[in-house]
Amino acid sequence: MGISIGVSEEGDSMNFRDILGVSNLRHLRLVELLYACRIGLSSDQLLEELECSLSVLLKDVKLINSQQDAFRIVKYKGLYQLQIKSHVSINRLYADTIQQSPEFQIIEELLYEECENIIDLSKKLFLSPSKTQRNLKKIESVLLKTGITLQYRPLRLEGNESVIRHMYYRYFIEKSDRLDSLYRDLKEFQIKAITELVNQFIQVNKLEDNYISRKRLGYNMYISLWRIKNGHYYPNLELNSDLMLPERQILDAFKRMALEVFRVKLSSDKIKDCLWLSYADVVVASKTQLNSALRREDEYASYYYRHLELVEEFDSLLNFSLGNDKKQELAIVLMNEHRIYEPDGQLIDILFRQRRIFLDKLSETHDQAVKKVKKIVDHFVRRYQIYQEEDFIWNYVYLLITMVPQSLTLLASCDRPLKLLLLSELSPTEEFFLGSQIENQIYGNFEVHYVEKKLTNVNINRSELEKYDALITSSSVEEVPEEYPTVVIDPFLTNQDVYQLQQLVSKLAG
């Protein structure tokens, strides 16, 4: 059966799901499966996917329903379904799992480095020393895959600093959506010192200014302060971007906060360390910054122009000129992504593999489009021996498709135009209405055609059929050859009809 919802482990090099206990992981999978399949799943389907017994499934459902009030698992007409409160998204599931799991509480504690050894850590988290040790072993084996090592005396993380900091950024993003829950024990004026520095830093350097950029910089500064406090610095030689620091007053307020909260005396170099994402040109957020990175770094320039080449290929695939500004913007986004996941291209998602879920869902309806884009990305990574990680390739596919809103329509218009014949017993007006519904709801390059003169009986001869690529009908048509592409639909388009028609168009286009 294989219900795919994007959480497949293929090419998943840093999979934090591995640290969850068996039952927590099964609860997560159960809610994900039901979230992905809104019509619901039978107990047999769930037992096969979750590899558990019926009594375990029933226990799980009871436990999940009692632990939170954001969603409920109910059984309706023999199918298990997920009822979600109107203001709740799937993010809540991942945030709850992270907050409740002792394994993730340990990962967070390793950032603060306030526990010398296993005994201290087990006391702080109210766990037994043996349980704490087992959890640390699991965490250690997941982290090793990305080159991060867990040191035991004192308990701390060491390795590539950008990887460690980025991992914590991903962790806090998934743990909660709210800023105040990140800034642990900070007073309002201390949080203000961080946010004002971020806002002004964006302003004086004319960097991209949106909610996610501000959040990313703010989160990274907070994480960096903990790392600096505990003696882990970003390589100083790499912090060489010629971006400006904010004015003195803003810097002084930030320094005071760092001294009060973190007991860290900040020099200008240390402030650049807090802003490592920008100063190491890991994330380039303006044309000015791009030009300066291109002037300064040969390696950056060679990678940038290669990525621009990929964008050009995407542009010709769309058969549409994106324009120089858009091409540059796309190349920068791809480069930023590339630089974050150096040295080995391993994506870091904690639990929520949002991009893969999106692409899996998209492939159900736009399979050909996704395949076309993946093909050029595959060629690109092979040509330049850039990351061969499956997850990384899919990440580029995601960025190219989502950065150009009209990309799917453009990719479809390059397909051979299909002629679909609609045959029904409806009145002409109802038939035209059904035809326009099909055109509006199905993605692809096709036209709906109608039988010009109404047939006295719903028979259609072969020569008529040969003019078209497929038949859509709301009647039984036994005389149509078995091999002829045909979809029988209801007079009113159901979700099942939409799915079948989409599959038909995608298949014919391919």
GIHUTA-V682542 format. One record per residue. N is the residue number from 1. PSI is psi in radians with two decimals (NA if undefined). Layout:
n=N psi=PSI
n=N psi=PSI
This chain:
n=1 psi=-0.90
n=2 psi=1.37
n=3 psi=1.91
n=4 psi=2.18
n=5 psi=0.49
n=6 psi=0.15
n=7 psi=0.45
n=8 psi=2.65
n=9 psi=0.04
n=10 psi=2.27
n=11 psi=0.30
n=12 psi=1.70
n=13 psi=-0.40
n=14 psi=1.46
n=15 psi=1.74
n=16 psi=-0.15
n=17 psi=-0.49
n=18 psi=-0.33
n=19 psi=-0.23
n=20 psi=2.61
n=21 psi=2.80
n=22 psi=-0.79
n=23 psi=-0.69
n=24 psi=-0.69
n=25 psi=-0.70
n=26 psi=-0.69
n=27 psi=-0.75
n=28 psi=-0.84
n=29 psi=-0.71
n=30 psi=-0.85
n=31 psi=-0.70
n=32 psi=-0.80
n=33 psi=-0.76
n=34 psi=-0.56
n=35 psi=-0.69
n=36 psi=-0.54
n=37 psi=1.54
n=38 psi=-0.46
n=39 psi=-0.31
n=40 psi=2.86
n=41 psi=2.57
n=42 psi=2.87
n=43 psi=-0.60
n=44 psi=-0.76
n=45 psi=-0.77
n=46 psi=-0.70
n=47 psi=-0.67
n=48 psi=-0.79
n=49 psi=-0.72
n=50 psi=-0.18
n=51 psi=0.94
n=52 psi=3.05
n=53 psi=2.93
n=54 psi=-0.70
n=55 psi=-0.63
n=56 psi=-0.75
n=57 psi=-0.81
n=58 psi=-0.71
n=59 psi=-0.80
n=60 psi=-0.80
n=61 psi=-0.80
n=62 psi=-0.78
n=63 psi=-0.82
n=64 psi=-0.75
n=65 psi=-0.52
n=66 psi=-0.37
n=67 psi=-0.38
n=68 psi=2.95
n=69 psi=0.19
n=70 psi=-0.61
n=71 psi=2.79
n=72 psi=2.51
n=73 psi=2.13
n=74 psi=2.78
n=75 psi=2.19
n=76 psi=2.16
n=77 psi=0.77
n=78 psi=0.01
n=79 psi=2.43
n=80 psi=2.30
n=81 psi=2.79
n=82 psi=2.10
n=83 psi=2.05
n=84 psi=2.41
n=85 psi=2.60
n=86 psi=-0.56
n=87 psi=0.20
n=88 psi=2.41
n=89 psi=3.07
n=90 psi=-0.43
n=91 psi=-0.60
n=92 psi=-0.66
n=93 psi=-0.81
n=94 psi=-0.71
n=95 psi=-0.79
n=96 psi=-0.75
n=97 psi=-0.76
n=98 psi=-0.77
n=99 psi=-0.58
n=100 psi=-0.19
n=101 psi=2.21
n=102 psi=-0.53
n=103 psi=-0.75
n=104 psi=-0.53
n=105 psi=-0.63
n=106 psi=-0.80
n=107 psi=-0.74
n=108 psi=-0.76
n=109 psi=-0.54
n=110 psi=-0.37
n=111 psi=-0.73
n=112 psi=-0.43
n=113 psi=0.77
n=114 psi=-0.07
n=115 psi=2.14
n=116 psi=-0.74
n=117 psi=-3.09
n=118 psi=-0.67
n=119 psi=-0.86
n=120 psi=-0.80
n=121 psi=-0.73
n=122 psi=-0.63
n=123 psi=-0.77
n=124 psi=-0.67
n=125 psi=0.10
n=126 psi=0.77
n=127 psi=2.80
n=128 psi=2.63
n=129 psi=-0.66
n=130 psi=-0.71
n=131 psi=-0.74
n=132 psi=-0.77
n=133 psi=-0.77
n=134 psi=-0.77
n=135 psi=-0.73
n=136 psi=-0.67
n=137 psi=-0.76
n=138 psi=-0.80
n=139 psi=-0.77
n=140 psi=-0.77
n=141 psi=-0.58
n=142 psi=-0.77
n=143 psi=-0.61
n=144 psi=-0.58
n=145 psi=-0.36
n=146 psi=0.20
n=147 psi=0.10
n=148 psi=2.29
n=149 psi=2.53
n=150 psi=2.08
n=151 psi=2.50
n=152 psi=-0.46
n=153 psi=1.73
n=154 psi=2.86
n=155 psi=2.10
n=156 psi=2.94
n=157 psi=2.38
n=158 psi=2.74
n=159 psi=-2.77
n=160 psi=2.05
n=161 psi=-0.69
n=162 psi=-0.62
n=163 psi=-0.77
n=164 psi=-0.83
n=165 psi=-0.70
n=166 psi=-0.64
n=167 psi=-0.77
n=168 psi=-0.59
n=169 psi=-0.83
n=170 psi=-0.69
n=171 psi=-0.89
n=172 psi=-0.59
n=173 psi=-0.74
n=174 psi=-0.43
n=175 psi=-0.63
n=176 psi=2.66
n=177 psi=-0.22
n=178 psi=2.30
n=179 psi=-0.73
n=180 psi=-0.43
n=181 psi=-0.33
n=182 psi=-0.86
n=183 psi=1.46
n=184 psi=2.05
n=185 psi=0.34
n=186 psi=2.47
n=187 psi=2.87
n=188 psi=-0.80
n=189 psi=-0.44
n=190 psi=-0.68
n=191 psi=-0.70
n=192 psi=-0.66
n=193 psi=-0.65
n=194 psi=-0.87
n=195 psi=-0.63
n=196 psi=-0.67
n=197 psi=-0.76
n=198 psi=-0.85
n=199 psi=-0.78
n=200 psi=-0.62
n=201 psi=-0.73
n=202 psi=-0.76
n=203 psi=-0.94
n=204 psi=-0.44
n=205 psi=0.11
n=206 psi=0.81
n=207 psi=2.88
n=208 psi=2.21
n=209 psi=1.76
n=210 psi=3.03
n=211 psi=-0.81
n=212 psi=-0.63
n=213 psi=-0.78
n=214 psi=-0.73
n=215 psi=-0.76
n=216 psi=-0.83
n=217 psi=-0.76
n=218 psi=-0.86
n=219 psi=-0.79
n=220 psi=-0.58
n=221 psi=-0.76
n=222 psi=-0.82
n=223 psi=-0.77
n=224 psi=-0.67
n=225 psi=-0.73
n=226 psi=-0.74
n=227 psi=-0.77
n=228 psi=-0.78
n=229 psi=-0.67
n=230 psi=0.30
n=231 psi=0.36
n=232 psi=1.95
n=233 psi=2.70
n=234 psi=2.46
n=235 psi=2.07
n=236 psi=-0.63
n=237 psi=-0.43
n=238 psi=-0.21
n=239 psi=1.07
n=240 psi=0.30
n=241 psi=2.57
n=242 psi=0.66
n=243 psi=2.70
n=244 psi=2.58
n=245 psi=2.73
n=246 psi=3.06
n=247 psi=2.85
n=248 psi=-0.81
n=249 psi=-0.77
n=250 psi=-0.74
n=251 psi=-0.74
n=252 psi=-0.74
n=253 psi=-0.69
n=254 psi=-0.73
n=255 psi=-0.74
n=256 psi=-0.78
n=257 psi=-0.75
n=258 psi=-0.66
n=259 psi=-0.78
n=260 psi=-0.82
n=261 psi=-0.80
n=262 psi=-0.10
n=263 psi=0.71
n=264 psi=2.23
n=265 psi=2.03
n=266 psi=2.21
n=267 psi=3.06
n=268 psi=-0.68
n=269 psi=-0.71
n=270 psi=-0.59
n=271 psi=-0.68
n=272 psi=-0.61
n=273 psi=-0.68
n=274 psi=-0.56
n=275 psi=0.57
n=276 psi=-0.59
n=277 psi=-0.69
n=278 psi=-0.82
n=279 psi=-0.38
n=280 psi=0.17
n=281 psi=0.57
n=282 psi=-0.79
n=283 psi=1.96
n=284 psi=2.24
n=285 psi=0.30
n=286 psi=2.84
n=287 psi=-0.67
n=288 psi=-0.81
n=289 psi=-0.66
n=290 psi=-0.85
n=291 psi=-0.68
n=292 psi=-0.70
n=293 psi=-0.67
n=294 psi=-0.65
n=295 psi=-0.66
n=296 psi=-0.62
n=297 psi=2.00
n=298 psi=-0.73
n=299 psi=-0.73
n=300 psi=-0.81
n=301 psi=-0.79
n=302 psi=-0.73
n=303 psi=-0.69
n=304 psi=-0.84
n=305 psi=-0.53
n=306 psi=-0.75
n=307 psi=-0.60
n=308 psi=-0.62
n=309 psi=-0.74
n=310 psi=-0.72
n=311 psi=-0.71
n=312 psi=-0.73
n=313 psi=-0.69
n=314 psi=-0.73
n=315 psi=-0.81
n=316 psi=-0.48
n=317 psi=-0.66
n=318 psi=-0.33
n=319 psi=0.80
n=320 psi=2.29
n=321 psi=2.08
n=322 psi=-0.36
n=323 psi=2.65
n=324 psi=-0.72
n=325 psi=-0.79
n=326 psi=-0.69
n=327 psi=-0.76
n=328 psi=-0.78
n=329 psi=-0.78
n=330 psi=-0.77
n=331 psi=-0.70
n=332 psi=-0.80
n=333 psi=-0.77
n=334 psi=-0.73
n=335 psi=-0.77
n=336 psi=-0.80
n=337 psi=-0.75
n=338 psi=-0.78
n=339 psi=-0.56
n=340 psi=-0.61
n=341 psi=0.24
n=342 psi=2.68
n=343 psi=-0.21
n=344 psi=0.26
n=345 psi=0.44
n=346 psi=2.10
n=347 psi=2.50
n=348 psi=1.84
n=349 psi=2.48
n=350 psi=-1.15
n=351 psi=-0.64
n=352 psi=1.86
n=353 psi=1.21
n=354 psi=-0.79
n=355 psi=-0.68
n=356 psi=-0.65
n=357 psi=-0.80
n=358 psi=-0.83
n=359 psi=-0.62
n=360 psi=-0.77
n=361 psi=-0.72
n=362 psi=-0.67
n=363 psi=-0.46
n=364 psi=-0.58
n=365 psi=-0.47
n=366 psi=0.80
n=367 psi=-0.79
n=368 psi=-0.75
n=369 psi=-0.83
n=370 psi=-0.74
n=371 psi=-0.71
n=372 psi=-0.80
n=373 psi=-0.71
n=374 psi=-0.62
n=375 psi=-0.80
n=376 psi=-0.58
n=377 psi=-0.75
n=378 psi=-0.84
n=379 psi=-0.73
n=380 psi=-0.87
n=381 psi=-0.56
n=382 psi=-0.74
n=383 psi=-0.77
n=384 psi=0.18
n=385 psi=0.62
n=386 psi=-3.09
n=387 psi=2.34
n=388 psi=0.05
n=389 psi=2.30
n=390 psi=-0.79
n=391 psi=-0.67
n=392 psi=-0.73
n=393 psi=-0.81
n=394 psi=-0.58
n=395 psi=-0.77
n=396 psi=-0.71
n=397 psi=-0.80
n=398 psi=-0.83
n=399 psi=-0.77
n=400 psi=-0.80
n=401 psi=-0.78
n=402 psi=-0.39
n=403 psi=-0.36
n=404 psi=1.71
n=405 psi=-0.61
n=406 psi=0.19
n=407 psi=-0.71
n=408 psi=-0.74
n=409 psi=-0.75
n=410 psi=-0.71
n=411 psi=-0.64
n=412 psi=-0.67
n=413 psi=-0.29
n=414 psi=-0.24
n=415 psi=2.78
n=416 psi=2.27
n=417 psi=2.34
n=418 psi=2.57
n=419 psi=2.07
n=420 psi=2.23
n=421 psi=2.18
n=422 psi=2.16
n=423 psi=2.13
n=424 psi=3.02
n=425 psi=0.25
n=426 psi=2.88
n=427 psi=2.76
n=428 psi=-0.74
n=429 psi=-0.72
n=430 psi=-0.65
n=431 psi=-0.77
n=432 psi=-0.66
n=433 psi=-0.78
n=434 psi=-0.74
n=435 psi=-0.75
n=436 psi=-0.57
n=437 psi=-0.75
n=438 psi=-0.78
n=439 psi=-0.59
n=440 psi=-0.53
n=441 psi=-0.26
n=442 psi=2.35
n=443 psi=2.36
n=444 psi=3.04
n=445 psi=1.60
n=446 psi=2.82
n=447 psi=2.52
n=448 psi=2.23
n=449 psi=2.69
n=450 psi=2.70
n=451 psi=2.19
n=452 psi=-0.90
n=453 psi=2.35
n=454 psi=2.27
n=455 psi=2.53
n=456 psi=-0.64
n=457 psi=2.80
n=458 psi=0.78
n=459 psi=2.60
n=460 psi=2.36
n=461 psi=2.84
n=462 psi=-0.70
n=463 psi=-0.61
n=464 psi=-0.76
n=465 psi=-0.57
n=466 psi=-0.35
n=467 psi=-0.25
n=468 psi=2.88
n=469 psi=-0.42
n=470 psi=2.87
n=471 psi=2.31
n=472 psi=2.24
n=473 psi=2.66
n=474 psi=0.18
n=475 psi=2.88
n=476 psi=2.29
n=477 psi=1.39
n=478 psi=-0.46
n=479 psi=-0.14
n=480 psi=2.32
n=481 psi=2.49
n=482 psi=-0.70
n=483 psi=-0.18
n=484 psi=2.26
n=485 psi=2.00
n=486 psi=2.41
n=487 psi=2.21
n=488 psi=2.17
n=489 psi=2.96
n=490 psi=2.77
n=491 psi=-0.44
n=492 psi=2.24
n=493 psi=2.04
n=494 psi=2.97
n=495 psi=-0.67
n=496 psi=-0.72
n=497 psi=-0.81
n=498 psi=-0.80
n=499 psi=-0.83
n=500 psi=-0.77
n=501 psi=-0.71
n=502 psi=-0.75
n=503 psi=-0.74
n=504 psi=-0.90
n=505 psi=-0.75
n=506 psi=-0.74
n=507 psi=-0.80
n=508 psi=-0.64
n=509 psi=-0.56
n=510 psi=NA
